[in-house]
Amino acid sequence: MRLKKILKALFFFSLALCFSVPCAASNKQIKVTLDGKELNFTSQPFIYNSRTMVQMRPIFESLSFKIDWDDSTKTVTAKKDGLKIKLTADSNKAYINGEKINMDTKPVIKNDYVYVPLRFIAESTGCDVNWDSGTYTAAITSSKTDTYIPDGDVTDSDSVVMINTDKIQGSGIILSSDGYIATNFHVIEKASTVNIIFNNKTVYTGNVFLAAYDTARDIAIIKIDYSGLYPAFISQDKVSANDNVFTIGSSDGHLNTFSQGQIKEVSDYMISTTAAFSKGNSGGALFDSNGKLIGITSYYDNKGNYMAIPINFVTSLDIENLIPLSEWKNIKLSGETPKFFSVSKNLSKIYLSWAPVYGAEGYKVYYSFEKDGNYNILKSSNSTELFPWSFPNCTELSVSGNGNIYFKVSAIINGVESPKSNAEGILN
């Protein structure tokens, strides 16, 4: 009987010790560091359900998130670089970019502050968390971008990449050392997966965001988590016919092939060259003879024209947006009026030209003998109402006699006609 009492006493003493460990531990001040720097909290972190709980606002803001707090629902929404995290106090349900996640520890309200589970928040943003029980420190290490290491001496090819999606293979041009890359919009259009191959054969399969785009001009700028890249040196010089040029891009799926030639024609919206390329080179680079970037290779035809969009159309885009890959499919083509519409005449020929609108099924041309008069639709050479796009002239007309004639043009996308251009005419 006495032995049973002793064993019973020892049992409860041991049990008390087991429960006293967390109590003693909880009296220790918990430290949280981010990349080695200690974070400050108005109210100290604590252990709850074996998880380190920290104040909502300081942890999100230290990770560069913008947050919105809805006091009526006790819900916080945190956003950064296309990532959206939504949490509700006293609920185990979280949402990451709309996808429901069940957490093992729910956010709680204590001392009028909202506390969130540190590990869940940090790891949801791509960070690592290590717990040091000796010092009671939760150490967060932010996600580090990969760093580019060239394979030998740096060349112009180190500024050009291959882009592979589940839809198409194309090329891209590095614009900055921290991962901004220009390409054609049609290379990444409606893509669900994207990987990038650098000149050193390294393959990038991480996060890809759409930083800027112009669907009509067929231009896109994407952003990846990479550092130490070698951006192309952008030319500020005017280019002219007969200038020597070369292209770099992944024609036919061959990484960074090289082609050289000369400029044939230059307009405000297009550079035509004899530097040949083929399928897969879309989004590649056109360099001048000094290795300066002058255009983004985009089109070729059966007339020996290999065409590039002048680089100023790329550099003029605003890159403050960061649209996640999952939302690219929602982008609609722009039913934009063709730009740079012009009319010229040489003897008995009238020439019409305009910049292409990506995705256009064709173009309608209208004419009138009075600038503000009624416009009739012009038939193309094959007696249809739609004209194809070509360079340097989209169409030519034979005319006879004197008198003024005026023209307008529109683009047809998905069967819908864009607004007509302003009238351009020939005065005889």
C-alpha positions as CSV (number, residue, x, y, z in Angstrom):
1,M,0.0,0.0,0.0
2,R,2.8,2.4,0.9
3,L,4.6,1.5,-2.3
4,K,1.5,2.4,-4.3
5,K,1.4,5.8,-2.6
6,I,5.0,6.4,-3.4
7,L,4.6,5.4,-7.0
8,K,1.5,7.5,-7.2
9,A,3.3,10.5,-5.7
10,L,6.3,10.0,-8.1
11,F,3.8,9.8,-11.0
12,F,2.2,13.1,-10.2
13,F,5.6,14.7,-9.5
14,S,6.8,13.6,-12.9
15,L,3.6,14.8,-14.5
16,A,4.1,18.2,-12.8
17,L,7.6,18.4,-14.2
18,C,6.3,17.6,-17.7
19,F,3.8,20.4,-17.5
20,S,6.3,22.8,-15.8
21,V,8.7,22.7,-18.8
22,P,6.5,24.6,-21.2
23,C,5.6,27.0,-18.4
24,A,9.3,27.7,-17.6
25,A,10.1,27.9,-21.3
26,S,7.2,30.3,-22.0
27,N,8.9,32.8,-19.5
28,K,11.8,33.0,-21.9
29,Q,11.7,35.9,-24.3
30,I,11.3,34.6,-27.9
31,K,13.5,36.3,-30.5
32,V,12.6,36.4,-34.2
33,T,15.3,37.3,-36.8
34,L,15.1,37.9,-40.5
35,D,18.3,37.3,-42.4
36,G,20.2,37.8,-39.1
37,K,18.5,41.0,-38.1
38,E,16.2,40.9,-35.0
39,L,12.6,42.0,-35.5
40,N,10.9,44.2,-33.0
41,F,7.3,43.5,-31.8
42,T,5.1,45.7,-29.7
43,S,3.8,42.6,-27.9
44,Q,6.1,39.7,-27.5
45,P,5.8,36.4,-29.5
46,F,4.6,33.4,-27.6
47,I,4.2,29.6,-28.0
48,Y,0.7,28.3,-28.8
49,N,-0.1,24.8,-29.9
50,S,3.7,24.2,-30.3
51,R,3.9,27.0,-32.7
52,T,5.6,30.4,-32.4
53,M,2.9,33.1,-32.7
54,V,3.8,36.7,-33.7
55,Q,2.0,39.9,-34.3
56,M,0.4,40.1,-37.7
57,R,1.4,43.5,-38.9
58,P,5.1,43.5,-38.0
59,I,5.8,40.1,-39.5
60,F,4.0,40.8,-42.8
61,E,5.6,44.3,-43.1
62,S,9.1,42.9,-42.4
63,L,8.5,40.6,-45.4
64,S,7.5,43.6,-47.5
65,F,3.8,42.7,-47.7
66,K,1.0,45.3,-48.0
67,I,-1.8,44.4,-45.7
68,D,-5.5,45.2,-45.4
69,W,-7.4,44.5,-42.1
70,D,-11.1,44.0,-42.1
71,D,-12.2,44.5,-38.5
72,S,-15.8,43.4,-39.1
73,T,-14.6,39.9,-40.2
74,K,-11.3,39.9,-38.4
75,T,-9.6,39.0,-41.7
76,V,-6.2,40.1,-42.9
77,T,-5.2,40.1,-46.6
78,A,-1.5,40.4,-47.4
79,K,-0.2,41.1,-50.9
80,K,3.3,41.0,-52.5
81,D,4.6,40.4,-56.0
82,G,1.4,38.6,-57.2
83,L,1.1,36.6,-53.9
84,K,-2.0,37.0,-51.9
85,I,-2.5,35.5,-48.4
86,K,-5.8,35.7,-46.6
87,L,-6.2,34.7,-42.9
88,T,-9.0,35.1,-40.4
89,A,-8.7,35.2,-36.6
90,D,-9.9,32.0,-34.9
91,S,-10.1,30.1,-38.2
92,N,-7.8,27.3,-39.4
93,K,-8.6,28.1,-43.0
94,A,-6.2,30.2,-45.0
95,Y,-6.2,31.2,-48.7
96,I,-3.1,31.5,-50.8
97,N,-3.9,33.1,-54.2
98,G,-7.5,31.8,-53.7
99,E,-6.5,28.2,-52.9
100,K,-7.8,27.0,-49.5
101,I,-5.1,25.8,-47.0
102,N,-5.9,24.2,-43.7
103,M,-3.5,25.4,-41.0
104,D,-2.6,23.3,-37.9
105,T,-2.7,26.5,-35.8
106,K,-5.2,29.3,-36.2
107,P,-4.5,33.0,-35.8
108,V,-5.6,34.3,-32.4
109,I,-6.4,37.7,-30.8
110,K,-4.5,38.4,-27.6
111,N,-4.2,41.7,-25.8
112,D,-6.0,43.4,-28.7
113,Y,-3.3,42.2,-31.2
114,V,-3.8,39.6,-33.9
115,Y,-1.2,36.9,-33.7
116,V,-0.4,34.6,-36.7
117,P,1.7,31.3,-36.8
118,L,5.2,32.4,-37.8
119,R,6.2,29.3,-39.7
120,F,3.1,29.2,-41.9
121,I,3.6,32.9,-42.9
122,A,7.3,32.6,-43.5
123,E,7.1,29.4,-45.5
124,S,4.1,30.6,-47.5
125,T,6.4,33.4,-48.8
126,G,9.2,31.0,-49.8
127,C,11.3,31.6,-46.6
128,D,13.0,29.0,-44.4
129,V,12.5,29.0,-40.6
130,N,14.9,27.4,-38.1
131,W,14.2,27.2,-34.3
132,D,17.0,27.3,-31.9
133,S,15.8,25.9,-28.6
134,G,18.9,27.0,-26.8
135,T,18.5,30.7,-27.5
136,Y,14.7,30.6,-28.1
137,T,15.2,32.2,-31.5
138,A,13.2,31.7,-34.6
139,A,15.5,32.5,-37.5
140,I,13.9,33.4,-40.9
141,T,16.0,33.2,-44.0
142,S,14.4,34.9,-46.9
143,S,14.3,33.2,-50.3
144,K,17.5,33.9,-52.2
145,T,17.5,34.4,-55.9
146,D,19.9,32.3,-58.0
147,T,23.0,34.1,-59.4
148,Y,24.0,33.8,-63.0
149,I,27.6,32.6,-63.6
150,P,28.7,32.9,-67.3
151,D,30.3,29.9,-69.0
152,G,33.5,31.6,-70.0
153,D,33.9,35.2,-71.2
154,V,30.8,37.3,-71.2
155,T,29.3,37.9,-74.7
156,D,26.2,39.3,-76.2
157,S,24.7,35.8,-76.0
158,D,24.7,36.1,-72.2
159,S,22.0,38.7,-72.6
160,V,19.6,36.5,-74.5
161,V,17.6,33.5,-73.3
162,M,15.4,30.7,-74.6
163,I,11.8,30.7,-73.3
164,N,9.8,27.5,-73.2
165,T,6.2,27.3,-72.3
166,D,3.5,24.6,-72.6
167,K,2.3,26.5,-75.7
168,I,5.4,27.6,-77.7
169,Q,9.1,28.0,-77.7
170,G,10.6,31.5,-78.2
171,S,13.4,33.8,-77.1
172,G,13.9,36.7,-74.7
173,I,16.2,39.6,-73.9
174,I,17.6,40.3,-70.5
175,L,16.8,44.0,-69.5
176,S,18.2,44.1,-66.0
177,S,20.5,42.2,-63.7
178,D,17.7,41.3,-61.3
179,G,15.5,39.4,-63.7
180,Y,13.5,41.5,-66.1
181,I,13.3,39.9,-69.5
182,A,11.6,41.2,-72.7
183,T,10.0,38.9,-75.3
184,N,7.0,38.8,-77.7
185,F,3.6,38.6,-76.1
186,H,2.7,35.7,-78.3
187,V,5.6,33.7,-76.8
188,I,4.0,33.8,-73.3
189,E,0.3,34.2,-74.3
190,K,-2.0,31.9,-72.2
191,A,1.0,29.9,-70.9
192,S,0.5,27.7,-67.9
193,T,4.2,26.8,-67.4
194,V,7.3,28.7,-68.3
195,N,11.0,27.8,-68.0
196,I,14.0,29.8,-69.2
197,I,17.3,28.6,-70.5
198,F,20.3,30.9,-70.1
199,N,23.4,31.0,-72.3
200,N,25.3,29.0,-69.7
201,K,22.7,26.2,-70.2
202,T,21.2,26.8,-66.7
203,V,17.5,26.2,-66.6
204,Y,15.2,28.4,-64.5
205,T,11.9,26.9,-63.4
206,G,10.9,29.3,-60.6
207,N,8.3,32.0,-60.2
208,V,7.6,34.1,-63.3
209,F,5.5,37.3,-63.2
210,L,4.3,39.5,-66.1
211,A,5.6,42.9,-65.4
212,A,4.3,44.7,-68.5
213,Y,2.7,44.0,-71.8
214,D,1.4,45.6,-75.0
215,T,-0.7,43.1,-76.8
216,A,-1.2,45.2,-79.9
217,R,2.5,45.7,-80.3
218,D,3.2,42.0,-79.3
219,I,5.5,42.9,-76.5
220,A,5.8,41.5,-73.0
221,I,8.2,42.0,-70.1
222,I,8.5,39.1,-67.5
223,K,10.2,39.1,-64.1
224,I,12.0,36.1,-62.6
225,D,13.8,35.6,-59.3
226,Y,17.4,35.8,-60.5
227,S,20.3,38.1,-59.9
228,G,23.7,38.8,-61.4
229,L,22.3,38.7,-65.0
230,Y,23.9,40.5,-67.9
231,P,21.4,43.0,-69.4
232,A,21.7,44.0,-73.1
233,F,23.2,47.4,-73.7
234,I,20.4,49.5,-75.2
235,S,21.3,51.7,-78.1
236,Q,20.3,55.4,-78.1
237,D,21.5,55.9,-81.7
238,K,19.4,56.2,-84.8
239,V,19.6,53.3,-87.2
240,S,19.6,53.6,-91.0
241,A,19.3,51.4,-94.1
242,N,22.5,49.4,-94.9
243,D,23.7,49.4,-91.3
244,N,25.3,46.1,-90.3
245,V,23.3,44.2,-87.7
246,F,23.1,40.7,-86.2
247,T,20.5,38.7,-84.3
248,I,20.7,36.3,-81.4
249,G,17.8,34.0,-80.6
250,S,16.8,30.3,-80.4
251,S,15.8,29.6,-84.0
252,D,14.3,26.1,-84.4
253,G,15.0,25.4,-80.7
254,H,18.8,25.9,-81.0
255,L,19.9,28.0,-78.0
256,N,21.2,31.4,-79.0
257,T,22.1,31.0,-82.7
258,F,23.7,33.9,-84.5
259,S,22.8,35.6,-87.8
260,Q,24.2,38.7,-89.5
261,G,23.0,41.0,-92.3
262,Q,22.1,44.6,-93.0
263,I,19.1,46.8,-92.4
264,K,16.8,47.0,-95.5
265,E,14.1,49.3,-94.4
266,V,13.4,51.4,-91.3
267,S,10.1,52.9,-90.2
268,D,8.8,54.3,-86.9
269,Y,7.4,50.9,-85.9
270,M,9.6,48.3,-87.7
271,I,13.1,47.4,-88.7
272,S,13.5,45.1,-91.7
273,T,16.9,43.3,-92.1
274,T,18.6,40.5,-94.1
275,A,19.8,38.9,-90.9
276,A,17.8,35.6,-91.3
277,F,16.1,33.8,-88.4
278,S,13.3,31.3,-88.2
279,K,10.6,29.9,-85.8
280,G,11.7,30.1,-82.2
281,N,13.5,33.3,-82.6
282,S,10.5,35.4,-81.6
283,G,11.5,37.7,-78.7
284,G,15.2,37.5,-79.6
285,A,17.6,40.4,-80.0
286,L,18.6,42.6,-82.9
287,F,22.0,44.2,-82.3
288,D,23.8,46.9,-84.2
289,S,27.4,46.3,-85.3
290,N,28.7,47.5,-81.9
291,G,26.6,45.0,-79.9
292,K,24.0,47.5,-78.8
293,L,20.4,46.4,-78.7
294,I,18.2,48.1,-81.3
295,G,15.2,45.8,-81.6
296,I,13.3,42.6,-80.6
297,T,13.0,40.1,-83.5
298,S,9.4,39.2,-84.2
299,Y,8.3,38.6,-87.8
300,Y,9.6,37.3,-91.1
301,D,7.9,36.9,-94.5
302,N,8.4,35.2,-97.8
303,K,10.0,38.4,-99.3
304,G,13.2,38.1,-97.4
305,N,12.2,40.6,-94.7
306,Y,13.3,39.6,-91.2
307,M,11.7,42.2,-88.9
308,A,12.2,43.5,-85.4
309,I,10.2,45.9,-83.2
310,P,12.3,49.0,-82.3
311,I,13.5,48.7,-78.7
312,N,12.0,52.0,-77.7
313,F,8.6,50.3,-77.6
314,V,9.9,47.9,-75.0
315,T,11.7,50.5,-72.8
316,S,8.6,52.8,-72.8
317,L,6.5,50.2,-70.9
318,D,5.7,50.6,-67.2
319,I,7.0,47.6,-65.3
320,E,5.4,48.2,-62.0
321,N,2.8,45.4,-62.4
322,L,3.6,41.8,-61.3
323,I,0.9,39.5,-62.6
324,P,1.2,35.9,-61.6
325,L,1.4,33.1,-64.2
326,S,-2.0,31.8,-63.1
327,E,-3.7,35.1,-64.3
328,W,-2.0,35.4,-67.7
329,K,-4.9,33.5,-69.4
330,N,-7.3,36.3,-68.5
331,I,-5.5,38.9,-70.6
332,K,-7.5,39.8,-73.7
333,L,-6.0,41.0,-77.0
334,S,-6.5,44.7,-77.6
335,G,-8.8,45.7,-80.4
336,E,-6.7,48.7,-81.1
337,T,-6.8,51.0,-84.1
338,P,-3.7,50.5,-86.3
339,K,-1.0,53.0,-85.5
340,F,1.3,54.9,-87.8
341,F,-1.1,54.8,-90.7
342,S,0.3,56.6,-93.7
343,V,-0.5,57.2,-97.4
344,S,2.1,58.0,-100.0
345,K,2.1,58.3,-103.8
346,N,4.7,57.6,-106.5
347,L,3.6,58.3,-110.1
348,S,0.3,56.3,-110.6
349,K,0.7,54.2,-107.4
350,I,-0.7,54.9,-104.0
351,Y,0.9,53.1,-101.0
352,L,-0.8,52.4,-97.7
353,S,1.1,51.3,-94.6
354,W,0.4,50.8,-90.9
355,A,1.9,49.1,-87.9
356,P,0.6,45.5,-87.3
357,V,-1.8,44.8,-84.5
358,Y,-1.1,41.4,-83.0
359,G,-3.9,39.0,-83.3
360,A,-5.6,40.8,-86.1
361,E,-7.3,38.5,-88.6
362,G,-7.0,41.3,-91.2
363,Y,-7.6,45.0,-91.8
364,K,-10.4,46.9,-93.4
365,V,-9.5,49.9,-95.6
366,Y,-12.0,52.7,-96.3
367,Y,-11.8,55.5,-98.9
368,S,-13.5,58.8,-99.7
369,F,-13.0,61.7,-102.0
370,E,-13.8,64.1,-99.2
371,K,-11.9,64.1,-95.9
372,D,-15.1,64.5,-93.9
373,G,-17.3,62.7,-96.4
374,N,-18.8,59.3,-96.5
375,Y,-16.2,56.4,-96.6
376,N,-16.7,53.3,-98.7
377,I,-15.0,50.0,-98.0
378,L,-12.1,49.1,-100.3
379,K,-11.8,45.6,-101.7
380,S,-8.5,43.8,-101.6
381,S,-6.8,42.2,-104.6
382,N,-8.7,38.9,-103.9
383,S,-12.0,40.8,-103.8
384,T,-12.5,40.4,-100.0
385,E,-12.9,43.2,-97.5
386,L,-9.8,42.1,-95.4
387,F,-6.3,43.2,-96.2
388,P,-3.3,41.3,-94.8
389,W,-0.4,43.1,-93.2
390,S,3.0,43.3,-95.0
391,F,6.1,45.5,-94.9
392,P,7.0,48.1,-95.9
393,N,3.6,48.7,-97.6
394,C,0.4,46.8,-96.7
395,T,-1.1,47.5,-100.1
396,E,-0.7,49.5,-103.3
397,L,-3.3,51.0,-105.5
398,S,-3.3,52.1,-109.1
399,V,-4.9,55.5,-109.7
400,S,-5.5,57.7,-112.6
401,G,-6.8,61.2,-113.0
402,N,-6.7,64.1,-110.6
403,G,-8.5,64.7,-107.3
404,N,-8.0,64.1,-103.7
405,I,-8.6,60.7,-102.1
406,Y,-8.6,59.9,-98.4
407,F,-8.3,56.6,-96.5
408,K,-9.0,55.1,-93.1
409,V,-8.0,51.7,-91.7
410,S,-9.2,49.4,-88.9
411,A,-8.2,46.0,-87.5
412,I,-10.4,42.9,-87.0
413,I,-9.7,40.8,-83.9
414,N,-12.0,37.9,-83.1
415,G,-14.5,39.2,-85.6
416,V,-14.7,42.6,-83.9
417,E,-13.7,45.7,-85.8
418,S,-11.5,48.3,-84.0
419,P,-12.3,52.0,-84.3
420,K,-11.1,53.5,-87.6
421,S,-7.9,55.5,-87.9
422,N,-7.9,59.2,-88.7
423,A,-8.1,60.0,-92.3
424,E,-4.9,60.2,-94.4
425,G,-5.0,61.3,-98.0
426,I,-3.3,62.2,-101.2
427,L,-3.8,65.7,-102.5
428,N,-3.6,65.9,-106.3
